[in-house]
Amino acid sequence: MRHLLRMAAHSSQTNMHARNLAIVWAPNLLRSKEIEASGFNGTAAFMEVRVQSIVVEFILTHVEQLF
């Protein structure tokens, strides 16, 4: 998480601020075998990724307090 926070610090050059990093990394960081096994698709899959990205963005914006 600290590495992603360092990446976010360069967002003015890369446009990879906490929200974009969360969208990209959330499905890998919060992977759920149950969701994969159930075969989520379409809207359900989108909603799950949305929730995951919100959680990861929260963690990224509060790294110092959490870790």
C-alpha positions in Angstrom: 0.0 0.0 0.0 2.8 2.4 0.7 4.2 1.7 -2.7 0.9 2.6 -4.3 0.8 5.7 -2.2 4.2 6.7 -3.5 2.9 6.1 -7.0 -0.1 8.4 -6.2 2.3 11.1 -5.1 3.4 11.4 -8.8 -0.2 11.7 -10.1 0.5 15.1 -11.6 2.8 13.4 -14.1 1.1 10.0 -14.4 -2.6 10.8 -13.8 -2.6 7.7 -11.5 -4.1 9.3 -8.4 -5.6 7.1 -5.6 -8.9 6.6 -7.4 -7.3 5.4 -10.6 -4.8 3.2 -8.7 -7.7 1.7 -6.7 -9.7 0.9 -9.9 -6.7 -0.9 -11.4 -5.5 -2.7 -8.3 -8.7 -3.5 -6.4 -9.7 -6.7 -8.2 -6.3 -8.1 -7.5 -5.9 -6.9 -3.9 -9.4 -7.9 -2.9 -9.9 -11.0 -5.0 -12.8 -13.2 -4.0 -12.8 -16.9 -5.1 -16.5 -17.1 -4.2 -17.4 -14.3 -6.6 -15.3 -15.9 -9.3 -16.9 -19.3 -8.7 -20.4 -17.9 -8.9 -19.7 -16.5 -12.4 -20.6 -12.8 -11.7 -21.0 -11.0 -15.0 -22.4 -7.7 -16.3 -23.9 -5.4 -13.7 -23.2 -7.6 -10.7 -19.5 -7.8 -11.6 -19.3 -4.1 -12.1 -20.9 -3.4 -8.7 -18.5 -5.7 -7.0 -15.4 -4.0 -8.6 -16.9 -0.7 -7.6 -17.1 -1.7 -4.0 -13.6 -3.1 -4.1 -12.2 0.1 -5.6 -13.9 2.2 -3.0 -12.3 0.1 -0.2 -8.9 0.3 -1.8 -9.2 4.0 -2.4 -10.1 4.5 1.3 -7.1 2.4 2.4 -4.8 4.4 0.0 -6.0 7.7 1.4 -5.5 6.6 5.0 -2.3 4.5 4.7 -0.5 6.4 7.5 -3.4 6.0 9.9 -4.0 2.3 9.1 -0.4 1.1 8.9 
